[in-house]
Amino acid sequence: MIVAITSTGNSLESFIDPRFGRCSYFVFYNTETKESVFQPNPFKDNDEGVGVDVVEWIATFSCSKIVSGQFGMKIKPLLDESRIQLILVNDPELTIRQIINLLDH
């Protein structure tokens, strides 16, 4: 299963980015192979429609879940349509490594 995690940077020691559409990076974590791939968010500086563009882009990675600190109102229906589960994490001090460890248990 592929899980997308919003990240402030491109390392496992980076923190979860609370912003979904405007996060700096996405980490695509494969729960089967344990591989993490960091991708810069290509839409973070767009003026409008960022969340919609990000959901469409993430769907191309065959993600099953997205972990972030917050999501806009328009995002949940789009994720439901794409059959992607939304996971809210309200602790901005969690690192990507810690989130991955939680996903593995």
Backbone as a chain_set.jsonl record, in Angstrom:
{"seq": "MIVAITSTGNSLESFIDPRFGRCSYFVFYNTETKESVFQPNPFKDNDEGVGVDVVEWIATFSCSKIVSGQFGMKIKPLLDESRIQLILVNDPELTIRQIINLLDH", "coords": {"N": [[0.841, -1.171, 0.0], [0.507, 2.236, -0.772], [1.268, 5.195, 0.899], [0.74, 8.605, 1.173], [2.455, 11.282, 2.624], [2.413, 14.473, 4.024], [5.134, 16.728, 4.069], [7.668, 18.784, 5.606], [10.185, 18.847, 4.58], [12.821, 17.074, 2.776], [13.668, 14.693, 4.039], [13.793, 11.887, 6.336], [13.846, 12.91, 8.842], [12.504, 15.26, 8.712], [9.61, 17.261, 9.517], [6.057, 16.561, 9.797], [4.098, 18.284, 7.483], [1.68, 20.615, 8.158], [0.013, 21.617, 6.223], [-1.971, 20.599, 3.597], [-2.457, 21.014, 0.662], [-0.501, 22.942, 0.144], [1.891, 21.995, 1.084], [5.448, 21.461, 1.456], [6.774, 19.128, 0.559], [5.892, 15.81, -0.546], [5.881, 12.625, 0.864], [6.073, 9.492, -0.393], [5.245, 6.559, 0.803], [5.856, 3.15, 0.789], [4.232, 0.583, 2.214], [4.745, -2.099, 2.002], [7.27, -2.595, 0.765], [8.768, -0.908, 2.267], [9.926, 1.369, 1.306], [10.702, 4.813, 0.903], [9.852, 7.646, -0.909], [10.64, 10.872, -1.743], [8.974, 13.678, -2.97], [8.959, 16.875, -4.402], [6.337, 19.236, -3.893], [4.572, 20.028, -6.634], [2.6, 21.93, -6.914], [2.443, 23.799, -4.896], [2.835, 26.584, -5.011], [0.893, 27.571, -6.654], [-1.848, 29.723, -7.632], [-4.659, 29.191, -7.421], [-6.987, 26.449, -6.869], [-5.335, 24.501, -5.823], [-5.578, 22.296, -4.001], [-7.272, 20.518, -5.409], [-5.709, 19.969, -7.688], [-3.544, 18.71, -6.429], [-4.748, 16.409, -5.315], [-5.496, 15.027, -7.664], [-2.948, 14.606, -8.749], [-1.697, 13.052, -6.721], [-3.266, 10.775, -6.857], [-2.283, 9.544, -9.119], [-0.13, 8.154, -8.2], [-1.105, 5.885, -7.114], [-2.0, 5.918, -4.442], [-3.277, 4.883, -1.276], [-3.825, 6.065, 1.103], [-3.679, 9.282, 2.715], [-1.686, 11.272, 4.755], [-1.859, 14.067, 6.782], [-1.783, 17.339, 8.359], [-3.966, 19.041, 8.099], [-6.882, 19.5, 6.046], [-8.502, 21.022, 3.279], [-11.956, 22.101, 2.846], [-13.007, 21.211, 0.385], [-11.604, 18.982, -0.234], [-12.124, 16.426, 0.988], [-14.468, 15.204, -0.326], [-13.322, 14.798, -2.858], [-11.211, 13.05, -2.307], [-12.712, 10.909, -1.366], [-14.03, 10.168, -3.742], [-11.828, 9.273, -5.177], [-11.178, 7.126, -3.705], [-9.36, 7.315, -1.577], [-8.061, 7.25, 1.602], [-8.274, 9.588, 4.236], [-6.1, 10.775, 6.685], [-5.822, 12.457, 9.631], [-3.334, 14.214, 11.388], [-2.587, 15.72, 14.277], [-0.261, 16.663, 15.46], [2.318, 18.674, 15.088], [4.947, 18.222, 15.666], [5.751, 15.713, 15.026], [7.979, 13.602, 13.307], [8.704, 12.523, 9.944], [9.81, 9.981, 9.989], [8.795, 9.041, 12.475], [6.056, 8.977, 11.922], [5.988, 7.068, 9.876], [6.843, 4.865, 11.366], [4.603, 4.567, 13.015], [2.717, 3.867, 11.085], [3.65, 1.375, 10.392], [3.0, -0.247, 12.495]], "CA": [[0.0, 0.0, 0.0], [1.229, 3.503, -0.837], [0.733, 6.238, 1.762], [1.342, 9.927, 0.955], [2.571, 12.043, 3.869], [2.891, 15.836, 3.781], [6.401, 16.899, 4.775], [8.308, 20.099, 5.522], [11.478, 18.711, 3.909], [13.027, 15.857, 1.992], [14.363, 13.648, 4.789], [12.968, 11.213, 7.342], [13.856, 13.732, 10.054], [11.615, 16.402, 8.485], [8.346, 17.184, 10.243], [4.839, 16.564, 8.998], [3.664, 19.628, 7.114], [0.252, 20.655, 8.449], [-0.747, 22.088, 5.059], [-2.092, 19.565, 2.569], [-2.218, 21.486, -0.704], [0.677, 23.817, 0.037], [3.055, 21.421, 1.761], [6.687, 21.551, 0.682], [7.06, 17.828, -0.057], [5.121, 14.625, -0.228], [6.627, 11.389, 0.986], [5.279, 8.347, -0.807], [5.795, 5.438, 1.56], [5.305, 1.851, 0.425], [4.204, -0.2, 3.445], [5.212, -3.462, 1.735], [8.716, -2.598, 0.504], [9.359, 0.025, 3.246], [10.636, 2.417, 0.561], [10.177, 6.181, 0.98], [10.263, 8.497, -2.028], [10.274, 12.265, -1.504], [8.69, 14.445, -4.186], [8.522, 18.245, -4.122], [4.956, 19.512, -4.269], [4.631, 20.891, -7.815], [1.469, 22.855, -6.939], [2.384, 24.594, -3.661], [2.846, 28.022, -5.271], [-0.194, 27.952, -7.558], [-2.779, 30.694, -7.06], [-5.974, 28.626, -7.122], [-7.224, 25.048, -7.21], [-4.18, 23.708, -5.416], [-6.003, 21.027, -3.418], [-7.803, 19.668, -6.476], [-4.553, 19.527, -8.481], [-2.749, 17.778, -5.62], [-5.467, 15.132, -5.225], [-5.356, 14.365, -8.964], [-1.544, 14.192, -8.88], [-1.451, 11.968, -5.776], [-3.97, 9.584, -7.344], [-1.441, 8.887, -10.131], [0.838, 7.317, -7.483], [-1.869, 4.76, -6.562], [-2.037, 6.028, -2.981], [-4.474, 4.422, -0.582], [-4.032, 6.939, 2.251], [-2.914, 10.526, 2.801], [-1.516, 11.738, 6.127], [-1.544, 15.49, 6.836], [-2.296, 18.039, 9.531], [-5.282, 19.615, 7.818], [-7.367, 19.394, 4.674], [-9.55, 21.986, 2.961], [-13.325, 21.58, 2.78], [-13.295, 20.589, -0.904], [-10.728, 17.837, -0.448], [-12.696, 15.146, 1.41], [-15.244, 14.551, -1.39], [-12.418, 14.369, -3.938], [-10.515, 11.856, -1.837], [-13.715, 9.839, -1.353], [-14.203, 9.742, -5.138], [-10.614, 8.554, -5.586], [-11.017, 6.028, -2.744], [-8.141, 7.556, -0.801], [-8.413, 7.535, 2.992], [-7.682, 10.791, 4.813], [-5.691, 10.594, 8.076], [-5.403, 13.719, 10.24], [-2.354, 14.146, 12.471], [-2.602, 17.052, 14.889], [0.982, 16.906, 16.184], [3.299, 19.171, 14.13], [6.295, 17.839, 16.093], [6.067, 14.358, 14.56], [8.821, 13.512, 12.119], [8.26, 11.543, 8.945], [10.215, 8.67, 10.512], [7.85, 8.626, 13.51], [4.787, 8.648, 11.263], [6.191, 5.778, 9.201], [6.844, 3.841, 12.409], [3.195, 4.372, 13.405], [2.044, 3.154, 9.991], [4.144, 0.002, 10.353], [2.527, -1.021, 13.648]], "C": [[0.895, 1.246, 0.0], [0.496, 4.533, 0.025], [1.475, 7.529, 1.446], [1.321, 10.676, 2.283], [3.075, 13.439, 3.509], [4.113, 16.092, 4.656], [6.966, 18.304, 4.572], [9.632, 20.037, 4.77], [11.603, 17.368, 3.226], [13.873, 14.81, 2.715], [13.412, 13.043, 5.822], [12.905, 11.994, 8.646], [13.03, 15.016, 9.899], [10.322, 16.184, 9.257], [7.179, 17.074, 9.278], [4.477, 18.015, 8.707], [2.159, 19.687, 7.341], [-0.605, 21.058, 7.249], [-0.791, 20.992, 3.995], [-1.688, 20.095, 1.195], [-0.953, 22.283, -0.885], [1.886, 23.294, 0.798], [4.279, 21.514, 0.856], [6.976, 20.274, -0.105], [5.959, 16.843, 0.276], [6.089, 13.463, -0.133], [5.671, 10.287, 0.578], [5.935, 7.119, -0.193], [5.073, 4.159, 1.182], [5.383, 0.949, 1.654], [4.695, -1.639, 3.242], [6.724, -3.515, 1.554], [9.492, -1.738, 1.494], [10.168, 1.138, 2.576], [9.916, 3.755, 0.708], [10.74, 6.986, -0.182], [9.74, 9.901, -1.756], [10.105, 12.974, -2.84], [8.322, 15.864, -3.789], [7.09, 18.434, -4.615], [4.96, 20.481, -5.45], [3.547, 21.972, -7.851], [1.469, 23.865, -5.796], [2.326, 26.098, -3.892], [1.769, 28.479, -6.246], [-1.163, 28.899, -6.85], [-4.089, 30.056, -6.601], [-6.017, 27.145, -7.461], [-6.126, 24.096, -6.789], [-4.601, 22.335, -4.902], [-6.489, 20.044, -4.462], [-6.655, 19.108, -7.311], [-3.737, 18.494, -7.724], [-3.437, 16.424, -5.527], [-5.327, 14.362, -6.535], [-3.945, 13.819, -9.151], [-1.252, 12.991, -7.98], [-2.107, 10.669, -6.254], [-3.14, 8.839, -8.391], [-0.385, 7.988, -9.495], [0.176, 6.092, -6.847], [-1.868, 4.739, -5.033], [-3.36, 5.513, -2.433], [-4.847, 5.346, 0.569], [-3.187, 8.196, 2.101], [-2.898, 10.955, 4.255], [-1.107, 13.202, 6.079], [-2.158, 16.097, 8.094], [-3.667, 18.643, 9.326], [-5.594, 19.481, 6.34], [-8.435, 20.452, 4.469], [-10.896, 21.294, 2.797], [-13.624, 20.816, 1.483], [-12.56, 19.261, -1.095], [-11.387, 16.502, -0.115], [-13.544, 14.495, 0.318], [-14.366, 14.053, -2.548], [-11.665, 13.103, -3.557], [-11.472, 10.665, -1.787], [-13.932, 9.283, -2.758], [-13.027, 8.9, -5.61], [-10.327, 7.347, -4.698], [-9.67, 6.114, -2.013], [-8.574, 7.97, 0.606], [-7.616, 8.724, 3.498], [-7.346, 10.504, 6.277], [-5.159, 11.927, 8.592], [-4.422, 13.459, 11.376], [-2.224, 15.548, 13.031], [-1.351, 17.38, 15.685], [2.069, 17.349, 15.212], [4.744, 18.812, 14.486], [6.674, 16.424, 15.649], [6.939, 14.419, 13.311], [8.228, 12.485, 11.158], [8.62, 10.138, 9.422], [9.22, 8.161, 11.562], [6.495, 8.24, 12.917], [4.882, 7.293, 10.555], [6.199, 4.646, 10.228], [5.428, 3.546, 12.895], [2.438, 3.58, 12.342], [2.439, 1.675, 9.964], [3.649, -0.85, 11.515], [1.046, -1.258, 13.604]], "O": [[1.913, 1.292, 0.692], [-0.715, 4.722, -0.094], [2.706, 7.552, 1.449], [0.306, 10.702, 2.979], [4.053, 13.576, 2.773], [4.135, 15.725, 5.831], [6.776, 18.928, 3.528], [10.152, 21.075, 4.361], [10.634, 16.618, 3.107], [14.69, 14.125, 2.098], [12.368, 13.614, 6.136], [12.013, 11.77, 9.464], [12.878, 15.772, 10.859], [9.983, 15.054, 9.608], [7.283, 17.438, 8.106], [4.546, 18.869, 9.591], [1.426, 18.881, 6.768], [-1.82, 20.858, 7.261], [0.254, 20.517, 3.549], [-0.682, 19.662, 0.633], [-0.386, 22.296, -1.978], [2.799, 24.053, 1.121], [4.153, 21.632, -0.362], [7.369, 20.32, -1.27], [5.206, 17.012, 1.234], [7.003, 13.33, -0.947], [4.583, 10.161, 1.139], [7.016, 6.695, -0.6], [3.846, 4.081, 1.243], [6.477, 0.589, 2.09], [5.024, -2.321, 4.212], [7.387, -4.382, 2.123], [10.718, -1.817, 1.564], [11.002, 1.774, 3.22], [8.688, 3.826, 0.648], [11.95, 7.007, -0.411], [8.54, 10.097, -1.562], [10.96, 12.89, -3.721], [7.462, 16.056, -2.929], [6.688, 17.86, -5.627], [5.32, 21.646, -5.282], [3.572, 22.838, -8.725], [0.576, 24.711, -5.733], [1.813, 26.824, -3.04], [1.734, 29.649, -6.626], [-1.282, 28.879, -5.625], [-4.572, 30.351, -5.508], [-5.199, 26.645, -8.234], [-6.002, 23.002, -7.339], [-4.043, 21.32, -5.319], [-6.154, 18.861, -4.407], [-6.627, 17.914, -7.609], [-3.285, 17.509, -8.309], [-2.778, 15.391, -5.647], [-5.065, 13.159, -6.514], [-3.763, 12.708, -9.649], [-0.632, 12.022, -8.419], [-1.55, 9.587, -6.069], [-3.282, 7.624, -8.535], [0.197, 7.146, -10.179], [0.83, 5.344, -6.12], [-1.752, 3.682, -4.413], [-4.416, 5.683, -3.043], [-6.008, 5.42, 0.972], [-2.136, 8.19, 1.46], [-3.937, 11.003, 4.914], [-0.128, 13.554, 5.419], [-2.943, 15.458, 8.796], [-4.449, 18.748, 10.271], [-4.701, 19.365, 5.5], [-9.196, 20.749, 5.389], [-10.974, 20.076, 2.633], [-14.415, 19.873, 1.493], [-12.867, 18.506, -2.018], [-11.225, 15.537, -0.863], [-13.352, 13.309, 0.052], [-14.643, 13.01, -3.14], [-11.5, 12.196, -4.373], [-11.091, 9.544, -2.124], [-14.009, 8.068, -2.944], [-13.203, 7.934, -6.352], [-9.349, 6.63, -4.912], [-8.955, 5.123, -1.861], [-9.348, 8.911, 0.781], [-6.424, 8.849, 3.218], [-8.204, 10.043, 7.03], [-4.182, 12.464, 8.07], [-4.65, 12.593, 12.22], [-1.797, 16.463, 12.329], [-1.375, 18.292, 16.511], [2.69, 16.503, 14.568], [5.659, 19.067, 13.703], [7.802, 15.987, 15.876], [6.672, 15.184, 12.385], [7.364, 11.689, 11.526], [7.825, 9.21, 9.276], [8.843, 6.989, 11.543], [5.866, 7.283, 13.367], [3.963, 6.477, 10.631], [5.624, 3.585, 9.985], [5.094, 2.39, 13.158], [1.616, 2.723, 12.666], [1.647, 0.825, 9.558], [3.859, -2.063, 11.518], [0.496, -1.894, 14.503]]}, "num_chains": 1, "name": "protein.A"}
